Amino acid sequence: MNNHLVQLLKKWHPERDTRLWVLATVYKTIGPSYRKAGAMMLFNDLGQHYGLLSGGCLEADIQRQAARVMRSKRSLTVCYDGRDEDDIAFQLGIGCGGTVHILLQPILPELNYLDLGTVYRDLSDGGHGLYCQQIDEDAAVKNTWQTSPPVHRDGGANLVTKGSEIWLQTVLKPPPHLLLVGGGVDAQPLVALAVTLGWQVSLWDSRPANARREYFLAATNILREPIESLHDNPTLATCDAAIVMSHNLQMDAAAINLLQKSNVKYLALLGPTTRKQQVLQLAQLTEQTLAIPIAGPAGLDLGGELPEAIALSILAECHARLQRASGQSLSGILNTDLP
């Protein structure tokens, strides 16, 4: 499974009344850390846990602390300090060397399950909002979920003070929704990798021999209607990104025309620059008239040739675009000469 909150809650929801559960949330970090404020994880009384708050370094001890919360049915805050010689994180040489503060809360019916049922329903339906948690071991637990308009979809978490109370406010949003136009064999690794990332994937292809369910078991939706009808399909309204790869000039041109009227934040077209110009000409578009820029050739320059490497390249570019990241090397190693 992936670590998106929707998938964690999908595990929890059917067993919310048959097991004891604890929600663990990073609410503050100092220095380097694997996850930042707002990261969440679930633990149950079978010793199972879903998600990650570190690179696997701290989870065993967090599980032990979660067991305490299950017994007491009271919230608990814990701190792991990678700089303190007396701290378990320092002694075991684990973690990233920074300090991580974690809030653990019991998920109980009398606490309205921390409002996680509503969070799960809304995120599954494509909604988004603000999840609020009070950081206090002694206070009555009163987590709240507030839906918010689409403009507030950038994510992030902040500690805010309300009188004498400290609250963590975390923007939660559904996983990205990717539309693939074209269900050929080279779409298979794209679907597989996107699903591994926790994304929703809708696959469109009206050709009977393509996009067969047995080859795309992980796809969220498979659409077979005429491309012109896709404009009225509610699926399109929820798509964050689209990759056009039907290998047919006319179909690609029709899809590009349609997607220019959509809300996607990333639009890619498979193939070289010359093919992109052919598709634009058929679509009666130019680079200057595009409402949504087209990534074509699609992807980052990773030097791959096989379908799996091309899928990685395209999804890496797509991920960077959706996260408003640069897509550059974090270390700068790509600017150095190879030995």
Secondary structure, 3 states (H helix, E strand, C coil): CCCCHHHHHHHHHHHCCCCCEEEEEEEEEECCCCCCCCCEEEEECCCCEECCCCCCCCHHHHHHHHHHHHHHCCCEEEEEECCCCCCHHHHCCCCCCCEEEEEEEEECHHHHHHHHHHHHHHHHCCCCEEEEEECCCCCCCCCEEEECCCCCCCCEEEEEEECCEEEEEEEECCCCEEEEECCCHHHHHHHHHHHHCCCEEEEECCCCCCCCHHHCCCCCEEECCCHHHHHHCHHHHCCCEEEECCCCHHHHHHHHHHHCCCCCCEEEECCCHHHHHHHHHHCCCCHHHCCCCCECCCCCCCCCCCHHHHHHHHHHHHHHHHCCCCCCCCCCHHHCCCC
